[in-house]
Amino acid sequence: MIIDKIKNYGLYSGLRADFKEAFEFIKENKFEKTHGRYDFKNGIYYMVQNYETLSESETFIEAHRQYIDLQYVVSGKERHIVANITDLTLLEDYNEEEDISKYEGQGSNLILNEGSFVIYFPEDGHMPRLKTCDNPKKMTKIVFKIPVSV
């Protein structure tokens, strides 16, 4: 897992060429603004998500095998719970069609503010979209789905 501000994206661009392309796309503000799924390139796609933050009881910890998540907060503030999947209990077997496993357990809290990003690899269990206070807040986030093997 990697968490940082978009202004520091150059530190991570060398990890994978597709990270660099996604970061530059975000930095240049070329992404669509309307909620939905959009093809990018080389099997990569991104989703524009507009929603209100949730309580923990309304969601679950997830992990993916086929895709790496690069999540960028366009506007708003949300909390994520994160943990290595080896420290979690599997709730539902892996669903290959949806590329998701569901888990439960304890994790650490992350706060993502506007301009922050996080990269989740297959071993990174994550529960995004969580409220940071009692009231839900409006969010806009871009989630790139980058194939683990290209």
C-alpha positions, 0 to 999 in steps of 0.5 A: 500500500502507498498513500501520499498527495498527488503533488508527490506522484513522481516518487512512485512513477518509476514503480510501473509505467502505468502508474506514471500514465495514470498519475499524469492523467490525473494531474492534467485533469483529463478524466471525465467528470461524470459518474461512471466507468471509462476505458483508459489503455492497456486493460486499465480503466477508471471509475468516477465515483460520486457518493456520500460517505458510509458508516462501517456497518454499511460496508466491508473490507475488500481485496482484489486479485486481478487489479491494483486500485489507485484511488484519488480523492478529487473532492471531499474527505473519507476514512479507510480501514486497511489491513493485510489480508493475512490478518483478516478473516475471509467472509466470502470466497473470491468472486472472479467475475467481480474481482473481489474477496470480502473480509472482516477483522481489525485494521488501521485507519487512514484519512484521505483528503482532497488531493490524496491518493492511495494504491492498494495491491492484492494483499491490501485489504481495504474498506474505503468510503467511510465517514470521518465524523457523524454526518455523511459527506459528499465525495468525488473520487477517481479509482483506476483499476490497473491489471496486476500483470500486463 
